[in-house]
Amino acid sequence: MLLGLLLCALASANLRVTLESSVFHFDSHTNSFPVTITVANDYETPITLCKWDTPLDDATNVLRSDMFYITHASGAKAVYTGIIMHRRPVLSDFLTLNPGQATAVVLDLFKGYYFPAVGEYKIELATVVKMHEGEVEEESIIESYNAFDAKFVGSNPIRVDFVSTRAAPVWGAPLQSNLTGPSPRTNCNSGTWVSQINTAGSNAVTASRQGYNYVNGKTCTGALTSYVTWFGTCDSTRLNTVRNNLLNINSGLTANYPVDCAGSSCSSSTYAYVFPADTAHTVYVCAVFWRVTSNNCVMDSQPGTLIHEMGHFNNVARLADVTYGQVNCRNLAASNPNSAITNADNYCFYTDSCPR
């Protein structure tokens, strides 16, 4: 039996996506949850889209984005067990579909979700796609990325039944609670990597504490220029959310957490990534991490990266990747403060700016 799912891009009728699966009953012996996803351009002009946060992103080993809204009949949500990546765009991250052109991928939902209870689950795609309608010269795609439109892509639901469940994912055991800061794994023993990680970790604690102190005890009647720059118009509820998130991030960075320097999902364009459900708070640092400074008060830094990544963990701040980069984060704060306070890069640049 095939389950069909027709997806639509709101405010745009040009992107048609269908999802199909030949499996609709699952038990503990089911090894995969394959779905075939076809993306077609039904518009009259080419569409260039960034594959981040879409089913078209590489999911060979693990899903790189929590793209699906999956709920049990009881209302409980499936647990996202994939990764969240902090990266820079490269040409291979983009795809251009000509009018009438379609592309299909097979995606295994078990590489990104844990279904903890028996019974029926409702599955909907719910993601934001950065796209541009019309021609984009290949040599200018990366520079044009900031101007791409962000469009929500949703779906009508499908329902699947789990007659039994699979084993829960196992994360690395938390490190000793009496230790503090990052603990580089043995695969970080390359040149000055351990020293840089320790310096970045110490500076991340200082930067997150300074960011917290800037808003602690403050109200929206005071001068909060740095807050407004990175989180938008001051509102007491949002201010309290940011204050709590910064405190939780600082606590996470002060505690002991592993740092891995050889993550299998690393690439030359990636700063770092994490599994947000990992209670050990392992941070996987990648190539771009080593190309930025370990100092504080510098925009786009190693301490800012650690703050960004710590904020992603579910039991820290559950921050998302709404957008990346200083320009986009400033614009997000000005146009949508409710989203800015949930975006990891806004916390990164806020703390990098050393608010005083």
N, C-alpha and C positions, 0 to 999 in steps of 0.2 A: 504494500500500500504506500502511495506517495503522499507526503504532506506538502501542500503547496502554500507558499507565502508570498504575497504581492506587497512589495515595499514601495513607498512613495516619498519623494523629497518634497517636503512642505515648501510652499512658495516657489516651486519649480516643478514643471511637468516633464522635464527633459530626461530625467534619470529613472530608468525602470530596472528594478532589481527583483529577482525571484529566488526563493529558497526552497529546496526539496530535500526530503530524507526518506529513505526506504525503510527506516526503523522507527517504530512508534511505541514499542514496549521494551523496557530495559530491566535487566536484573544484574546481580553482582558479577555474573560471568561475561557480561557484555564489555568488550575491550575498547570500543570506540563509538562515538556518536557522529558519524559522517553526515554532513549536509553539503549539497551542491548549490552554490550561489552563483547566479548569472547576473551580470551588470550590463545593461544595454543603453545606448544613447538613442533615444527616440526623438531627439530634437533636430533642428534643421542646421545647426552649426556644431563644430567640434566642441567637446568638453574636456578640459584638462583638470584632473583632480589629484590631490595628494592622497596617497594610499594609507597614511596614518589614520588610525581609529576607524578603519573600514575592513571588511572581510578580505580585501585585496592585499592587505599587508602580509608580509611573510609570517606564516604560522606553522612552519615546519616542525619546530620543537615545542613552541608554546604560544598561546595567544598573547598579543602585545597590547590589547586594549579591552576594557570591559564594555563591549559594544551591545550586549544583549540585556534586556530586562527580563529576568526569569523569576517567576514566583510560584510557590507551591499553593495548593488549594487552601491551605491554612492561612495564607498571607505571608509566610516566611519566604525569604529570598534564597536562591541558590548562591553558594559562596564562590566569588571570583578567585581563582587560583592561578591566573596568568600573571604577567608582568606589566609594569608601567615603565616606559622608557623616557629618558630625557636625551634628546638628540638634536642634531642639526640636519636640515634638509639637504639631500644630495639628489642628483638627477634621477637615479633609479627609484626614488620615492614617489615619482609622478607618473601618471598614466594619461594619455590622450586618447579619447574615443571619438572617432569620426561619426558622422550621422549614419545611423543604422548599424553601427559596429557593436559587438557584444563580446564580453570575456567571461569565462567561468572558472571558478576555483572550488576545490573540495576542502572543507574545513571541519576539523574534529572538535566538537564542543567540550569533550572531556579533557582537552589540552588547555582549557581555560575555566572550567566550572566544575564544582562539586555539588552533587544533588544529594543532600543529607537525609531526606525522608522518603518513605514510600508514598505512592499516590500520584495525583496528576499535577503536572507543571504546565504553566502557560509561558510561552517563549515569544518575545517580541524583540526585533532589532530596534535599538534606540541609540543613535550616534549622531555626531556632527561631522559633516564632510566639508573640507575646504576645496572649493572648485571654482573654475572660471569658464564662462561660456564664451566661445569664440577662439580664434587662433592665438597661440602663445609661442613665440620663438623659443626654440630649445635652449639657446644660450642665455635667455633672460628668465627662464622659468623660476629659478631659485630666487632671483632678485624680485620677481613679481609675486612671490608666495604671500607676502604680507598683505597684498591687495586682493587676494582671492576672497570670494564670498564664503562665509560659514553658513551652511544650510543643514538643518536637522533632517535626518533620514529615519523615518519610523516605519512601522509595519502593523498590519492586522495580525492578531495572535494565532499561534498554533498550539496544540495541546498534545503532550506526550505523557505516558504512564510509566512509573517505576514500580515494579512489583517487588523489588528488593534493591538494596543500595550497595554501592561499592565501598571499599575501605577508604577512610578519610585520608587526605594527603598528610604526609609527615614532614614537618619542617625541622631544621637544625635545632638542637637543644640550646636554650638560652645559655649565655656564658655566666661566669661567676658574678653574683650580684655585688660582691665587694670590690670589683674592678670598675673602672670608669673609662668612658670614651671608646674609640674604635680599637678593635683587635684585628690587625692585618693577618690574613691567613698566610700559610707558607708560600702560596703562589704569588705573593707580593714581594718576595725577596729578590728584587731586581734593582740594583743601583740604590737610588735614594728613595724608592717608593715608600718604604716603611716610615722613614723620617717625614716625608711629605704628608702621608696619611695622618700621622700623629699630630703634625703641625696644623693641618687643615681641620682635624677633629677638635683640637683645643680652640682654634680660632672660631669654629662654628658655634661652640658653646658660648664664647664671648659675644659673638655677633647676635645670636638668638636672644641672649640675655639682655643685650643693649636694646634690641628691637622690642622686647617685652617691657623693659623699664620705660621706654618712650611713651607707651600707652597705658602703663599701669597707674591706676588712680586718677586717670584723666577722664574728662567728659567732653562732649562735642562742643562745649562752649569755649574751650581753650584753643590755642594755636597748635594744630596738628598737621603741619604742611606735609611732612613725609608720609603720614598716614593717608592723607587725601590723594597724594600723588600716586600711590600704589594700590589703594583700596577704595578710592572714590569718596563721594560726599559722606560726611560723618553722620552716622545714625547709631543710637545707643546700642541697639541689638547687634548690629554688625560689628561695632567697636568691641563689644564684649566677646563676640565670636573670635575675632582676630586675636584679642588678648589671651583667650583660653588656648587657641591653637598655638600661639607662640610659646606659652608656658609649657604645653605638652611636648612641643618640638624640642625645647630646651631640656626638658626632663629626659626625653629619649636620647638626646645627644650626650647627656651627662652620664647615663647608664652605659653599661658595656654592650657593644654590638659588633658583630663580625663585619669585616670588609674583605671582599673577594676580588682578586685582580685578574681572574681568568674565566669570567662568566661565559657560558656557551652562546649567549645571545648578544654578546658585545660585537660592535662593528667599528670601523674607522670614523663613523659619524656620530657615535654615541658617547655622551658624558657618563651615564650610569643608568642602572635600572634596579627595581626591587620587585619582589612578590608582596603586594600589599597585605596579604593574609598571613605573612610570615611573622610570628610572634617573637622570633629571635632578632628581627630587624636587620637582616643581612643586607648590606649595600654592595652591589656589584659595580665596581668602577671600571670604566673603559677608556678608549684612546683619547677622547677629547678632554677627559678629566685631567690628564697629564699635560695638556697644552695650555691650561689656565693656571693662574697663580694660587698659591696656598695662603696668601695674605688676606687680611680683612680690608674693608673700605675700598674695594676695587670691584667694579661691576663685572659680572661673569667670572666667578671664582670657584675654587675648590670648596671653601667653607659654605658658600651659597649653594653649591651642588648638594652637599651633605644635608643642608637645611631643607632644600627642595625634596630630596629623597626621603628623609625622615618624616616629612609631612604626609607622604603618601600612605603610610601604614594605617591600617584600619583602626588599630587601637591607640593611635597617636592623634591624627587630625583628619584622616581620610580625604586628603586633598586630591583634586583631579588635575589633568592637563587640559585645561580649556584652550590655552594658547601659549605660545612661547615668545621669547625675545622682549627686549626693553620697550620697543615701540608698541608692539601689540599689547603688552601688559599695561602700559600707560593708557592706551586707548580703551582697553577693557575696563579699567578703573573709572574712567570718565564716562563711559557709556552704559556700563552694567556693573555697578558695585556689588550686587548680589552674587554675580559670577566671580568677580575679582577676589572676593574673600575665600573662594573655594579653589583658587588656582595656585598650584605649587610655585610656578615661576614668579608670581607676584610677591610671595614671601621671600624668595631667593633675592630678588632685586631690592626689595624693601630693606632686608638685613644687609645686603651688599652696600647700600647707600649710607650705612652707619647713621641712622636718624639720631638727632640730638635736640 
